[in-house]
Amino acid sequence: MKLTKLVTLGMASMLLFSVGAGPVSALAATPKSQTIQRSSPAFIELIPDAGLRQAIIQYGKTLTVEIDLDGYDDEIFKPLSDEQKKVLTNDQATNVQIKNVLKTVEVLLVSWSNEASAPAKISDLTGLNNLPNLKYLDLDGQNITAINSTTFNGLSKLINLGLGNNKITTIPANTFSNVSNLENLDLEFNKITSLGTSSFNGLSKLQRLSLDANQLTSLAPNVFVSLKQLTSLELSNNQLKNLVAGTFKGLSNLETLDLDNNQLTTIAQGTLSGLSHLLNLGLYGNANLIDYAALADLPLKSQYIEATLDPDLVMAWYHAVLQAGDLLGTQSVIPIPSGYTGNLNDVINVAKYQQILQGKGGDSQVIVNLREATVIANDAGVKACISRLQAAINTGEVMQLPSLLAAVYVAVDKSITALENNIIGNIGSEGKNDKAVLDAKAAIKAVNQAHVYGNLDQAFSDLRTAVTKYKTHVTTNAQNAINQAKNKKFDQSTVIRPVITKLQASIKAQQYDEMITLTKQLNTLVGQTKRVKTALKLDTAYHKNNYITGSTAKGTQVIIKDAKTKRQVGSGKANAKGKFKVKVKKLKGRQKLTVTVDQADTAKVIYQATSKNISIKTSPKPKATNFKVNKQRVTGVATKGTTIRVYKGQKLIKKVRVKNTKVKFNLKKKYQKKTKLKIKVQHTHAKGFGVRQFSIRVK
């Protein structure tokens, strides 16, 4: 048995699937109003969807006899018995009892109805595997949104499946792999946007596939390759724009192909090849389809093919092809078909003529254009392809011309790509996206696509100019950034100097992306950087101290040089508080020194070295007067804070610190009169006092 339908294609109504409409109506008819019964718990467990359960109760049928093609009769379908329905609604029914009833259902035709007795719309197909003997399933006009590879598990006997007028958007891989006996599949009026190459796996017996009125925009090659027995493919009222070679590969038994009312603009050569049994072709309602050259792939028994085409578009194309042949003067080489009579055979003949004409007229012009393009004319690959093409033209082997011409185009593409890469070279990703470079490349692409190769020289000249300008622009900006930094004397910055070094290296290596990055970095640093003198404060220095003190920024290096000889005499570093104390050997009074500090640069500040001269003051001598030694008593006057040392010969016999100016202390023992003692008065004050020493005799 085959479920079939009547399809109208464009210019004429054609019976694409020959069978009477009466039996189909009988199959899908909605029964009169009846009481809707509730379901048993076991039934609910097996079939979760309430609409599907009620549909099985109302519409489930058994086939009483086998059906041949012409023998439809209401008597051959037997509804479920009252006893079976009671089982399905009985709260006490077991899982096994429910399954036994479901196994008897062979036909389930559920068309949408607004009658009160109609079941709720079906949205969930879970549990269909509990109907293992189902042969005819029509769920037209339900709320089904998705199907997948497990939906039809266990339905190996299914012959006809109708899912039209639902909300299905995709057909996942292997969705129908478990219904290998399916002969008729209706998916019309859904929302399917694309098909995968595995969407129809397993349907080796499918004869009719309806995808009318979906949202398909393209078809991938080999998408129907597994449908070896398909005789009818309905794709009308979609949004198909282009058909590529291989789209209908494997459909050698196809008799009807309906592409009416799409948005077709091109049908690639080879798309229709292999359709050796085609009888019905629908291309009506594709207002942008103005080239029918692909019809040359149809078999020459075309007088038996019923086709729906847009007559005005076909006529315009037909005359344009003949006019091109006349302009190219090929009448003496290729016979021009007779006038168009409306027969598809005429269209096929002109399509074949167009293909030959494109090779014959186009090839010679391509060769002329290529020879004018000096930039690629000497390319070895291009020259070899041109030679083969010219030989075929000279010998009149017109059937080889399309493939030879394609080889020329491939060789030209390779040559152009290689030349572009050579010119662009190491321009970098930024350079490749430069507007002038992109415009020049677009011009080359346009010339190549139009095969007007005489304009290639100028197009490549423009590309060279654009690339040179870009390189010059990037290099100039980089050098200007370096010059600006140097002019502001920022090139000595420990932060900026490494960036300048890297940028100079990238200029030398012609690394343009790196130049751009480093130029931006350098300009940013220069814009954010300021110059500041390193702070320096010096304390008064005395020659006896032998060190220089002062303050600057913490961690700053301190260098001290003789102001006259420029010789370094000391160095040090400021502590965490910015204080420094640098030792200098053999300081002299009135000696002049130069103290230089240079704070380390930061990210945004360049510190200038600061130098200050300092004149070393002569250390004053402490006061020491009226000193007397009477037996063991020492008296006198000295500067407060001084240290007095008394020596007998080289031996230190007494050390005293003066708390006030009056000196009065005893030696450890009495000395005889006129004993000679030496007294040394010394001060450790910051002024670096000198030492007073003198001899005195005991009284």
C-alpha positions in Angstrom: 0.0 0.0 0.0 1.1 3.6 -0.7 -0.3 6.8 0.8 -0.3 9.4 -1.9 -1.2 13.0 -2.5 -2.2 15.4 -5.3 0.4 18.2 -5.9 0.0 21.3 -8.0 3.3 22.4 -9.7 3.4 25.9 -11.2 2.2 26.1 -14.8 0.1 23.0 -14.7 -1.5 20.6 -12.2 0.3 17.3 -12.3 -0.6 14.0 -10.5 2.7 13.3 -8.9 1.5 10.2 -7.1 -1.3 8.4 -8.8 -3.9 7.1 -6.4 -7.6 8.0 -5.8 -8.3 10.7 -3.1 -11.3 8.9 -1.7 -9.5 6.2 0.3 -7.1 8.7 1.7 -10.0 10.8 3.0 -11.4 7.7 4.6 -8.2 6.9 6.3 -7.8 10.3 7.9 -11.5 11.1 8.7 -12.3 12.2 12.1 -15.0 10.0 13.8 -18.2 11.5 15.1 -18.5 12.8 18.6 -17.9 10.2 21.3 -17.3 10.2 25.0 -13.7 10.7 25.9 -12.6 8.1 28.4 -9.9 8.3 31.0 -6.8 6.1 30.8 -5.6 3.4 33.2 -2.4 4.0 35.2 -0.5 1.3 33.3 -1.6 3.0 30.0 -0.3 6.3 31.3 3.0 4.8 32.3 3.5 3.3 28.8 2.1 6.4 26.8 2.7 9.6 28.9 1.1 12.0 26.4 -2.7 12.3 27.1 -3.4 13.3 23.5 -1.6 10.3 22.1 -3.4 7.9 24.5 -6.9 9.3 23.6 -6.0 9.2 19.9 -5.1 5.5 20.2 -8.5 4.8 21.9 -10.5 6.8 19.3 -8.5 6.2 16.1 -6.5 3.1 16.6 -7.4 0.4 14.0 -6.5 -3.0 12.9 -6.1 -4.2 9.3 -8.4 -7.1 8.5 -7.0 -7.9 5.1 -3.9 -7.0 3.0 -4.4 -4.0 0.7 -3.4 -3.6 -2.9 -3.0 -0.3 -4.7 -6.6 -0.1 -6.0 -8.5 -1.7 -3.2 -9.2 0.9 -0.5 -12.4 0.2 1.4 -13.7 1.3 4.8 -14.4 -2.3 5.6 -10.7 -3.2 5.8 -10.1 -1.1 8.9 -11.4 -2.5 12.2 -11.5 -0.1 15.2 -10.5 -1.3 18.7 -13.3 -3.4 20.3 -15.1 -2.1 23.3 -13.4 -4.8 25.4 -10.0 -3.5 24.3 -11.0 0.1 25.1 -12.1 -1.0 28.5 -8.7 -2.5 29.1 -7.1 0.8 28.2 -9.3 2.7 30.6 -9.5 0.1 33.4 -7.6 1.2 36.6 -6.9 -2.5 37.3 -5.4 -3.3 33.9 -1.8 -4.5 34.0 1.1 -3.4 32.0 1.0 -6.7 30.0 -2.7 -6.4 29.3 -2.2 -2.8 28.0 0.7 -3.9 25.8 -1.3 -6.8 24.3 -4.0 -4.3 23.2 -1.4 -1.9 21.8 0.2 -4.7 19.7 -3.1 -5.0 17.7 -2.9 -1.3 16.5 -1.7 -1.2 12.9 -3.3 2.1 11.8 -3.3 5.4 13.7 -4.5 8.4 11.6 -4.9 11.5 13.7 -5.7 14.7 11.8 -6.3 17.9 13.6 -9.9 18.6 14.5 -11.8 21.2 16.5 -14.6 18.8 17.5 -15.3 18.6 21.2 -14.5 14.9 21.1 -11.1 15.3 19.4 -8.2 14.4 21.7 -5.8 17.0 22.9 -3.0 17.8 20.5 -0.1 15.5 20.7 3.3 16.9 21.7 5.2 13.9 23.2 5.8 10.7 21.2 7.4 8.8 24.1 6.1 5.2 24.1 5.4 4.7 20.4 7.6 1.6 20.7 4.7 0.0 22.5 2.9 -0.1 19.1 5.3 -2.5 17.4 2.9 -3.6 14.6 2.0 0.0 13.5 2.1 0.3 9.7 0.3 3.6 9.1 0.9 6.6 11.4 -0.4 10.1 10.5 0.0 12.8 13.2 -0.9 15.8 11.1 -1.5 19.1 12.8 -0.3 18.3 16.3 2.2 20.1 18.6 5.2 18.0 17.9 8.4 20.1 18.1 11.2 17.5 18.1 12.0 14.0 16.9 15.2 12.1 17.3 17.0 8.7 16.7 14.9 7.0 19.5 11.5 8.4 18.6 10.6 5.5 16.3 12.4 2.7 18.0 10.6 -0.6 17.6 8.4 0.5 14.6 10.1 -1.7 12.1 6.8 -2.4 10.3 6.0 1.2 9.7 5.2 1.9 6.0 3.6 5.4 6.0 4.5 8.2 8.4 2.8 11.6 8.4 4.2 14.5 10.5 2.9 17.4 8.5 1.7 20.7 10.0 3.7 20.4 13.2 6.5 22.5 14.7 9.6 20.4 13.9 12.7 22.4 13.3 15.5 19.8 12.7 15.9 16.2 11.6 18.8 14.9 13.7 21.1 12.1 12.3 19.6 8.6 12.2 16.1 9.8 13.2 14.5 7.2 10.9 17.2 4.5 11.0 14.8 2.2 12.9 11.9 2.4 10.3 13.8 0.9 7.3 10.5 -0.3 5.7 9.1 3.2 5.5 7.8 4.0 2.0 6.1 7.4 2.5 7.3 10.3 4.7 5.4 13.5 5.0 7.2 16.4 6.8 5.4 19.3 5.0 4.4 22.5 6.8 6.9 22.3 9.6 9.7 24.7 10.5 12.7 22.7 9.3 15.7 25.0 8.5 18.4 22.6 7.6 19.1 18.9 6.8 22.2 16.9 7.7 23.8 14.2 5.5 22.6 11.6 8.0 19.1 12.9 8.5 17.6 10.2 6.3 19.9 7.3 7.0 18.3 3.9 6.9 15.4 4.8 4.5 16.5 2.5 1.7 12.9 1.7 0.7 11.4 5.2 0.9 9.5 6.2 -2.2 8.0 9.6 -1.4 9.4 12.4 0.7 7.5 15.6 1.2 9.3 18.7 2.7 7.0 21.3 1.2 6.5 24.6 3.0 9.4 24.4 5.5 12.2 27.0 6.0 15.0 25.4 4.1 17.6 27.8 2.6 20.1 25.4 1.3 20.8 21.7 0.7 24.1 20.1 1.3 25.6 17.6 -1.2 24.7 14.0 -0.6 21.8 14.9 1.8 19.5 12.4 0.0 22.2 9.9 -1.0 20.7 7.0 1.0 17.3 7.2 -0.6 18.0 4.8 -3.4 14.3 4.0 -4.1 12.9 7.5 -3.8 10.6 8.4 -6.7 9.1 11.7 -5.5 10.9 14.6 -3.7 8.7 17.6 -2.8 10.6 20.8 -1.8 8.2 23.5 -2.9 7.5 26.7 -0.9 10.9 26.7 0.9 13.6 29.4 0.8 16.2 27.6 -1.3 18.6 30.0 -3.0 21.3 27.9 -4.6 21.6 24.2 -5.5 25.1 22.7 -5.6 26.4 19.7 -7.5 25.7 16.5 -5.6 22.5 17.7 -4.0 20.5 15.0 -5.6 23.2 12.4 -5.8 22.0 8.8 -5.6 18.4 9.6 -6.7 18.6 7.5 -9.9 15.0 6.4 -9.5 13.6 9.9 -8.9 10.5 10.6 -11.1 9.3 13.8 -9.5 11.3 16.8 -8.2 9.2 19.7 -7.1 11.2 23.0 -6.5 8.3 25.4 -7.2 8.1 28.7 -5.3 11.5 28.9 -3.8 14.1 31.7 -4.1 16.5 30.0 -6.5 19.1 32.1 -8.3 21.5 29.4 -9.5 21.5 25.7 -10.1 25.1 24.5 -10.3 26.3 22.4 -13.3 26.0 18.8 -12.3 23.1 19.3 -9.9 20.6 17.4 -12.0 23.0 14.8 -13.4 22.1 11.2 -12.7 18.3 11.8 -12.6 17.8 9.4 -15.4 14.2 8.5 -14.6 12.9 12.1 -14.0 9.4 12.6 -15.3 8.2 15.7 -13.4 10.3 18.8 -12.7 8.9 21.9 -10.9 10.9 25.2 -11.1 8.0 27.6 -11.3 7.9 30.7 -9.0 11.7 31.3 -8.8 11.8 34.8 -10.1 15.6 35.2 -9.8 16.4 32.0 -11.7 17.6 33.4 -15.1 20.1 30.8 -16.2 19.0 27.3 -17.0 22.3 25.9 -18.2 22.2 23.2 -15.5 19.3 21.6 -17.3 21.8 20.3 -19.8 22.4 17.4 -17.4 18.8 16.1 -17.8 18.4 13.0 -20.0 17.6 13.5 -23.7 14.3 11.7 -23.2 13.1 15.1 -22.0 10.1 15.0 -24.3 8.6 12.7 -21.6 9.3 15.1 -18.7 6.6 17.4 -17.6 8.2 20.6 -16.4 6.8 23.7 -14.8 8.9 26.7 -15.7 8.5 30.5 -15.8 8.0 31.0 -19.5 9.1 34.6 -19.6 12.3 33.8 -17.8 13.0 30.8 -20.0 12.4 32.8 -23.1 14.7 35.6 -22.0 17.5 33.2 -21.2 16.9 31.2 -24.4 17.3 34.3 -26.7 20.3 35.6 -24.7 22.2 32.3 -25.3 21.4 32.4 -29.0 22.4 36.0 -29.3 25.8 35.3 -27.6 26.4 32.5 -30.1 25.6 34.9 -32.9 28.0 37.6 -31.6 30.8 35.1 -31.1 30.4 33.8 -34.7 30.2 30.1 -33.6 27.4 29.1 -36.0 29.7 27.5 -38.4 31.3 25.4 -35.6 28.4 24.6 -33.3 24.8 24.1 -34.7 22.4 26.5 -33.1 19.1 24.8 -31.9 15.9 25.6 -33.6 13.3 28.0 -32.2 11.8 27.4 -28.8 8.5 25.5 -29.0 7.8 25.2 -25.3 9.1 21.7 -25.1 11.6 20.9 -22.3 13.7 19.2 -25.0 14.3 22.6 -26.5 15.4 24.0 -23.1 17.8 21.1 -22.6 19.3 21.5 -26.1 19.9 25.2 -25.5 21.4 24.5 -22.1 23.9 22.1 -23.7 24.6 24.7 -26.4 25.2 27.3 -23.6 27.8 25.1 -21.9 29.7 24.6 -25.2 29.4 28.2 -26.0 30.8 29.3 -22.7 33.8 27.1 -23.4 34.2 28.1 -27.0 33.7 31.8 -26.8 35.0 32.4 -23.2 38.2 30.4 -23.5 39.6 32.3 -26.4 38.8 35.6 -24.6 40.4 34.3 -21.4 43.6 33.5 -23.3 43.7 36.9 -24.8 43.2 38.5 -21.4 45.8 36.4 -19.7 48.4 37.2 -22.3 47.8 40.9 -21.5 48.5 40.3 -17.8 52.3 40.3 -17.7 52.2 39.8 -13.9 51.0 36.2 -14.3 51.4 35.4 -18.1 54.9 33.9 -17.5 53.8 31.7 -14.6 54.7 28.1 -15.5 51.5 26.6 -14.2 49.3 29.2 -16.0 51.3 28.8 -19.3 50.9 25.1 -19.2 47.1 25.3 -18.7 46.8 27.9 -21.5 48.7 25.7 -23.9 46.4 22.7 -23.2 43.3 25.0 -23.5 44.5 26.5 -26.8 45.2 23.0 -28.2 41.7 21.9 -27.4 40.2 25.0 -29.1 42.4 24.5 -32.2 41.3 20.8 -32.5 37.6 21.6 -31.8 37.4 19.3 -28.7 34.7 21.5 -27.2 33.6 18.9 -24.7 36.9 19.2 -22.9 36.8 23.0 -22.8 34.9 23.4 -19.5 37.4 21.2 -17.5 40.4 22.8 -19.2 39.1 26.3 -18.5 38.5 25.3 -14.9 42.1 24.2 -14.7 43.2 27.6 -16.1 41.2 29.4 -13.5 42.8 27.2 -10.7 46.3 27.9 -12.0 45.5 31.6 -12.2 44.1 31.6 -8.7 47.3 30.0 -7.4 49.5 32.4 -9.3 47.5 35.4 -8.1 47.6 34.2 -4.5 51.4 33.6 -4.6 52.0 37.0 -6.1 49.8 38.7 -3.5 51.6 36.9 -0.7 55.0 37.9 -2.2 53.9 41.6 -2.4 52.3 41.7 1.0 55.2 39.7 2.6 55.7 40.5 6.3 53.3 43.4 6.4 51.7 41.8 9.4 48.0 41.3 10.4 47.5 45.0 10.9 48.8 45.7 7.4 46.6 43.0 5.8 43.6 44.8 7.3 44.7 48.2 6.1 41.9 49.7 4.1 44.0 50.6 1.0 45.5 47.1 1.0 42.0 45.5 1.3 40.7 47.7 -1.5 43.6 46.7 -3.7 43.1 43.0 -2.9 39.3 43.4 -3.6 40.1 44.9 -7.0 42.3 42.0 -7.8 39.6 39.6 -6.7 37.0 41.4 -8.9 39.3 41.3 -11.9 40.0 37.6 -11.3 36.3 36.7 -10.9 35.4 38.6 -14.0 38.3 37.0 -15.9 39.3 40.4 -17.2 42.9 39.6 -16.8 44.1 42.6 -18.9 43.4 44.7 -15.8 45.6 42.6 -13.5 48.8 44.6 -14.0 47.2 47.8 -12.8 45.5 46.0 -9.9 48.8 44.6 -8.7 50.5 47.9 -9.2 47.9 49.4 -6.9 48.5 46.7 -4.4 52.3 47.3 -4.4 51.6 51.1 -3.9 49.2 50.4 -1.0 51.7 48.1 0.7 54.6 50.5 0.2 52.6 53.4 1.6 51.5 51.3 4.6 55.1 50.2 5.3 56.4 53.8 4.9 53.6 55.1 7.2 54.3 52.6 9.9 58.1 53.1 9.8 57.8 56.9 9.7 55.5 56.9 12.8 57.9 54.6 14.6 61.0 56.8 13.8 59.1 60.0 14.7 58.2 58.4 18.1 61.9 57.7 18.7 63.0 61.2 17.7 60.4 62.7 20.0 61.6 60.7 22.9 65.2 61.7 22.2 64.4 65.4 21.7 62.8 65.4 25.1 65.9 63.6 26.4 63.7 60.7 27.5 65.9 58.1 25.8 68.0 57.7 29.0 65.0 56.7 31.0 65.4 53.1 32.3 61.8 52.6 31.4 61.7 54.3 28.0 65.2 53.2 26.8 64.4 49.5 26.4 61.2 50.3 24.4 63.3 52.5 22.0 65.8 49.7 21.6 63.1 47.2 20.8 61.5 49.6 18.3 64.7 50.3 16.6 65.2 46.5 16.2 61.7 46.0 14.8 62.4 48.8 12.3 65.5 47.0 11.2 63.7 43.6 11.0 60.7 45.2 9.2 58.3 43.7 11.8 55.4 46.0 11.2 52.9 44.7 13.7 55.5 45.0 16.4 56.4 48.5 15.2 52.8 49.6 15.6 52.6 48.1 19.1 55.9 49.5 20.3 55.2 52.9 18.7 51.9 53.2 20.6 53.7 52.1 23.8 56.5 54.6 23.3 54.1 57.5 22.6 52.1 56.7 25.6 55.2 56.6 27.9 56.5 59.8 26.5 53.1 61.5 27.0 52.9 60.3 30.6 56.5 61.0 31.6 57.8 64.2 33.2 61.3 65.3 34.1 62.2 66.1 37.8 65.5 67.0 39.4 66.7 64.7 42.1 66.5 66.4 45.5 69.7 67.0 47.4 70.5 68.8 50.7 74.1 68.9 52.1 75.1 69.4 55.7 78.2 71.5 56.7 81.3 69.5 56.4 84.6 69.8 58.5 87.9 68.4 57.4 88.5 66.5 60.6 85.2 64.5 60.3 86.3 62.8 57.0 82.7 62.3 55.8 80.0 64.2 53.9 76.4 64.0 55.2 73.1 65.1 53.7 69.7 63.9 52.5 68.1 62.9 49.1 65.5 60.3 47.9 65.8 56.9 49.5 68.1 54.4 47.8 69.7 57.1 45.6 73.3 56.7 44.6 75.7 59.4 46.0 78.9 60.2 44.1 81.5 62.6 45.6 84.4 64.0 43.4 87.2 66.5 43.9 85.9 69.7 42.3 89.3 70.5 40.9 90.7 67.1 39.8 87.3 65.5 39.0 88.6 62.4 40.7 86.0 60.4 42.6 86.8 60.4 46.3 83.8 58.7 47.8 80.4 57.0 47.1 77.5 55.7 48.9 73.7 55.3 49.0 70.9 57.0 50.8 69.1 54.9 53.5 65.4 54.2 53.8 64.9 57.7 55.3 66.9 59.4 52.5 69.9 60.2 54.8 73.4 59.5 53.6 76.9 59.6 55.2 79.8 59.1 52.7 83.3 58.6 54.0 86.0 60.7 52.3 89.7 60.2 53.2 92.1 63.0 54.1 89.8 66.0 53.9 91.4 69.4 54.0 90.1 72.7 55.1 88.8 74.8 52.3 88.8 71.8 49.9 86.0 72.0 47.3 84.0 68.8 46.5 81.2 68.1 44.1 78.3 65.9 45.4 76.1 64.3 42.7 72.9 62.3 43.3 70.8 60.5 40.6 67.5 59.0 41.6 66.3 55.9 39.7 63.6 56.6 37.1 60.0 55.3 37.6 57.4 54.5 35.0 56.2 58.1 34.6 59.1 60.2 36.0 62.6 60.7 34.7 64.9 62.0 37.4 67.7 64.3 36.4 71.0 64.1 38.3 71.6 66.9 40.7 75.1 68.2 41.6 76.2 70.6 44.3 79.6 71.9 45.3 80.6 72.0 48.9 83.5 73.8 50.6 85.1 71.9 53.4 85.4 74.0 56.6 88.5 73.8 58.7 87.7 72.1 62.0 88.2 74.6 64.9 90.5 73.7 67.8 88.9 73.3 71.3 89.7 75.9 74.0 92.4 74.9 76.6 93.9 77.5 79.0 95.3 78.0 82.5 96.2 74.3 82.9 98.3 73.5 86.0 99.3 70.3 87.8 100.0 70.5 91.5 101.2 67.2 92.8 98.3 65.1 91.5 95.7 67.8 91.1 95.0 69.1 87.5 93.1 72.3 86.9 92.3 74.5 83.9 89.7 75.8 81.5 88.5 73.8 78.4 85.6 73.7 75.9 82.6 71.9 77.3 82.3 68.3 76.0 86.0 67.9 75.3 88.0 64.9 76.3 91.3 65.5 78.2 94.0 62.8 78.1 97.1 63.0 80.3 100.2 61.1 79.2 103.5 60.4 81.0 105.8 59.7 78.0 103.7 57.4 75.8 101.6 56.1 78.7 98.1 57.3 79.2 97.7 58.0 82.8 94.3 59.7 82.9 91.2 60.3 80.7 88.5 62.8 81.7 85.5 64.3 79.9 84.8 67.9 80.6 81.2 68.5 81.8 81.6 72.3 81.9 84.3 74.7 81.1 86.2 74.4 84.4 88.6 71.5 84.6 89.4 69.9 88.0 90.4 66.3 88.5 93.1 64.2 90.3 95.6 61.9 88.8 95.9 58.4 90.3 99.1 59.3 92.1 101.2 62.2 93.1 104.2 63.1 90.8 107.4 64.8 91.8 107.9 68.4 91.0 109.0 69.2 87.6 107.8 65.9 86.2 107.0 66.4 82.6 103.5 65.5 81.5 101.7 65.8 78.1 98.0 67.0 77.9 95.8 66.4 74.8 92.5 68.2 74.6 90.1 66.7 71.8 86.5 67.4 70.9 84.2 64.8 69.1 81.6 67.4 68.1 80.1 67.3 64.6 82.1 70.4 63.7 85.2 68.1 63.8 87.2 70.1 66.3 90.9 69.9 66.0 93.2 68.7 68.9 95.2 70.9 71.3 98.1 69.3 73.0 100.9 70.8 75.2 103.5 69.8 77.8 103.3 70.8 81.4 105.5 70.3 84.6 104.2 69.3 87.9 104.6 72.0 90.6 
